[in-house]
Amino acid sequence: MKRLDYYNTAPQAMDILMQQESYFRRQFEASETMSVRIWELVKLRVSQINQCAFCIDMHTKEAIKLGETHERLFLLDAWKDVDVFTEEEKVILQMTEEITKIHEKGLTDETYQKAMKFFDPHYFSQIIMAIATINVWNRIAISTHTPVPN
């Protein structure tokens, strides 16, 4: 069954989400801590957890365009057990998992403390907002059965 086209039925809301994406891109392009490349990995990891096929496809392709290695993409689901991610990236990925799986424990004190060692309050907040935003996109795409492009 074909579902509604959310871009056409809620254009103002979609514009706000698109503006948020542009904001994060500018923030992370200027950041030494949270690069656009790791932001794509965050989006991909959230999409894997939420099983959003449309977003998994899109963010894998985007990460490759940004120079992400195939090895890191293949190992993203097992990031805790490999050494191809930096400690900062691992903290971001831990935050990603805990915030996406908010119903389990949420962002734990341990992860919060680790993150505050690596990130100033501004970028810590940006990371949380970026994780929340891709979760919103996943929920829209999954709810509307957005197809994976051919």
Beta strands, then each sheet from edge to edge (+ up, - down):
end
